């Protein structure tokens, strides 16, 4: 393009610009606004908005409360003549509909004067398009501040909700955002953070903490909504998941002076966080003690309360059953009939299972199972009605008043401490040596379960750099100070690390589906993405990192070398670390068919259900096939928090573990962290 062409193009652009400005100034800006009775107005056929109108009632309430804040735009109706022609509204259709609704309701006069900017019919489409297309919605931060200003003027939340025709919760959420630090609001307003991020920060009312979490985050992933929320409520209790809250109730906790950090942005109606766990436990204990007093009146030698079932504690007791009195002749006849019905139902079910010629029919099977289960329960209930605790049993045994996983009270009677003179374990000649019991779990199952234990401890350890450092030092110090601890290596400085990642996958084929594995594997992926790709660049990269990055990476690496896989249920050093980290295995492992029930006998399945749920729930399992019993047991055990002994018990090696006899456990050559 030559210079002449450029000058011509520039001139043409200037002419177009001047023409547009002239058109807008002449036809839109300079047009005066007239007052026109509402009865003269109707919707223009030239209005470009075709979507059905919504929110008209809310807009009508707003206009009634505050008046019409913006004029309408209209053009004369086609064919309309005279001094007062009909006008068609081409911009402001929703406002017109709201005004007409108010007139129909008798809240305003049909002849009320409405401010109208009148254009020609030729200008109507352009005006309608500008009205609907050029508007920019208000930013959520500015809207939140505006809502707060309305409340500062003395308006109520209900008033604001009615004014804008939105739920009260929506107003409360906007006010919560308005309470965030002004510096954070500026970032949000400038699109420097997402709505989910500012909602997470709004959980905290401390502006300094909000700013510290955002502006001083060492890594960008620490600003993720999840990590922001975790940093704010790390020492608080989630209301929706806690059985103590279900038992005590939030109302009682609040009435006692407890504070609840509400999460207004959660879709759950019961979302929030308890900040005073000590108060919550005190209230729960007080309520349990009241119930325990009634149980104690039955004559038990002891009645104790627990806010959570501790399977390892209860394993220190044996369980006795009440004594049944002899039946009367009438009762014996009645019970014989019940037994006959039970045996008949059980035989019918067995015949169905044994007949391989018939096709599977869910309805038939369910009916037979229900009949067998019902007949069995009827017999058991009849016998239970004849049972009673003897004075001797009451004098030697006790009861526990517990809370289950759902916060419901469970009273379990007939517990006798093992080793006491009345314990059934000590009946007979006390000089007899007990026979070596067959292990409950096979070597393979023990290795499977302890692999899951290892990953759970890894997850917790990776989040505690200080403890990770202590764990490594616990292994290094005996080597450096071998004369003090009777253990060391000849070489001056030597550590051999073995990552347990692949081994854990081999030991448990269900590992990849576990919550702990997914968490630790996600952490591995995060670090893998951050680390340099070449080994030669590793040391320079490490030197440049912040203290937080170094500490967290160190904790992850130490955790990844942890290995507590074993083929026995014997006490293991990892339990000391699990206690220190307060690892809750119920967060990471649940008894399902694939994880446990398919790997033990049907008798063991029934024993587990009887212990974790009730003997009544376990009784029907005996009549089922192994697969059906395992499936039914999985349903019963869901949410109970039951753990097999190898995961529940936290027995640790005594002081002898430091001696040479335990060198095979503490072999630093196989792993610098013996756990």
Secondary structure, 3 states (H helix, E strand, C coil): CCHHHHHHHHHHHHHHHHHHHHHHHHHHHCCCEEEEEHHHEEECCCCCCCCCCCCHHHHHHHHHHHCCCCCEEEEECCCCCCCCCCEEEEECHHHHHHHHHHHHCCCCCCCCEEEEEEECHHHHHHHHHHHHHCCCCCCHHHHHHHHHHHHHCCCCHHHHHHHHCCCHHHHHHHHHHHCCCHHHHHHHHCCCCCHHHHHHHCCCCCHHHHHHHHHCCCCHHHHCHHHHHHHHHCCCEEHHHCHHHHHHCHHHHHHCCCCEEECCCCCCCCCEEECCHHHHHHHHHHHHHHHHHHHHCCCCCEEEEECCCCHHHHCCEEECCCEECCCCHHHHHHHHHHHHHHHHHHHHHHHHHHCCCCCCCHHHHHHHHHHHHHHHHHHHHHHHCCEECCHHHHHHCEEEEEECCCCCEEEEEEEEECCCCCCHHHCCCCCCCCCCCCCCCCHHHHHHHHHHHHHHHHHHHHCCHHHHHHHHHHHHHHHHCHHHHCCCCCCCCCCCCCCCHHHHHHHCCCHHHCHHHHHHHHHHHHHHHHCCCCHHHHHHHHHHCCHHHHHHHHHHHHHHCCCCCCCCCCCCCHHHHHHHHCCCHHHCCCCCCCCCHHHCCHHHHHHHHHHHCCHHHHHHHHHCCHHHHHHHHHHHHCCCCCCCHHHHCCCCCCHHHHCHHHCCCCCCCCCCCCC
